Amino acid sequence: MKSKLMIASLLLAGACAANLSAQEKTNYYTPKWSDNIFVSVGGGIHAINNDGFNKIAPHFSVSVGKLITPTWGVRAQVNGITQHLCLDDAYWEHNKTYVGGNIDAMINLSTLFAGVNPNRFFEVYGFLGPQISVAKSQNVDVTISADGTSQSMTPAGEAEMRARIGASAGLGLKFNINTKWAIDVEARGAIAPSIFGNISSHRKAEGTGMLTAGVSYIFGGKKFVKASNIDEDAINAEINRYRSELAQAQADLANCKNALANAKPEVKEVTKEVEVAGPRAIFFKIGSARLDDYGKVNIQLAAKILKANPDRKYKVAGYCDKATGSASWNQKLSEKRAQV
């Protein structure tokens, strides 16, 4: 049961993480890797669901994570610190100190179904992933009645420290105060081997529930840029400027040819160098070397100039925005753009 839970949890978290960049990658991107990193702290209550919910214990958590897109994110969480195994007519009271950890894949359900809204105050999000609990389990002495019809367990000290792997999932409510600060309310359910060991009747798979409230802080505030947010008017103006320059260059060439044709034989031939304008900028989407329709227009204009002036040399250069991506990635991307 333990291994099945762990495998299922890892597969679910891995599937979500594998789709982080696939979702919305054509719509939004993070300008820098260091953007949209957040920390969260929270406190609340924790209870074991073992033949019914047991005595409530205090619960604390600290998280560090990153929003990959407005919809997807990941985080790591450390939590604890006490669990109580105490239910009327079932258990004597037992208390355990433990340290827990979670790796969560997060999905913003509000942006997934209602679209991105930077000014949204209230959001609903979900999360799931594997968890680990580290604690000393309870040793017990088992006493069997003389007739063999019943047995009882008596605590007999603690075993060595050990880790127990499980899985958890939950739902959260987020109240955005501004782009940096938010108030979070979360409910999490988990299933894992009991930290109480043999004293628990569900030692191999024990359910737990947590309810917490806290705050989150995003360093620098949320920063997402729409990849398609390009000024089309500026592109059209640039294309029209290229066409005007091309027309002027063709007129200059025609004037030169007429002047040479009408020149007297005794006059030495004079070659006039004319700077021929060509498209100097082809726009690409962020992180891409694929031509869009605007880029194809510029390529066609450049091709006409090359065909009209086969004796002239042209220089092709690729560029990238140094504010996005590493230097090595930008170098490879600029070379690909120059070779398009």
C-alpha positions, 0 to 999 in steps of 0.5 A: 500500500505504501509503495502504491501511494508513493508511486501514484503521488509521484506520477501525479506530481510529475504529470503536473510538473511536465505540463507546466511549460506546455500550458499557456507557453504561447500566451505568457512567460516569466521574464527572468527565472528569479521572478515570481518566487514566493515564500509562505508561512501558516498555522492551524490545526491537525488531526488524525482520522483513525477510527474517526477524527482524533484529538486536534493538534497545532500545525505550522508550515513554511513554504518556498515556491515559484509560479511558472505561469499564472496557472501553474506553480510548484512549491516545497513545504516543511511542516509539523510539529505534533500529532495526537492519537486519542479517541474515546473508547479506542485509544489511550492518549499518545502524543508524537513530535514529528517533522514533515515535508511536502512537494506540491504541484499547484494549479490556479483553478481561477485562471484555468477556468476564468482566464488571467486577471491581474486585478483578481482579488479572490482565487481558488487553487489546488495542489497535490504531491508526495510527502514525508514524515520523520518521527520515532514510532511507539514500541508496544508490549502485547499481552494476550489473555489466558484464554487467547480471546483478547489482547492488549498493547502497552507503550514500551518506549520509542523506536529509532527515528525513521521516515515514512512516505505518503501522498497528499492533496488539498484545496486553497483560497487566496485573497490577493492584497496586492501583487506581492502579498496574499492571505491563504487558507488551505485544507490538506488531506494526506495518507501515509504510514502512521508515525505511532507505529504498531500502537495504531490500528491503521499503521500502514495507511493512516489518514490525516487532515490539516486546516491552516491560514497564513500569508504569502509574499512574492519577491518583486510581485507577480511578473508575467508578460504576454508573449503576443503583446507586440505593437502591431502598429509599430511593425506595420510602420516599420514595413512601410518605411522599408517599402519607402526606402526600397522605392527610393533606392530603385529610383536612384538606380534608375537615375544612375542608369539613365545618366550613364546611358546619356553620357558622352563617349569621351567622358570617363565612366563614373561609378556611383555607389548607392546605398540600397536600403534593406529590411534591417529588422525581422521580429521574432516571438520571445524565445523563438526562431520561427518566422511569423507573417510579419517576418515573412514580409520582410524576407520577401522584401529583402529577397527582391533587393538581393535579386535586383542587386546581385553585385552587392553584399549584404550582412545578416545578423541575429540578435536577442534581448539580453534581459531574457535568457542566459548568454549561451542560450541567447547566442544559440538563438541569435545564430538560429535567427540569422540562419532563418 
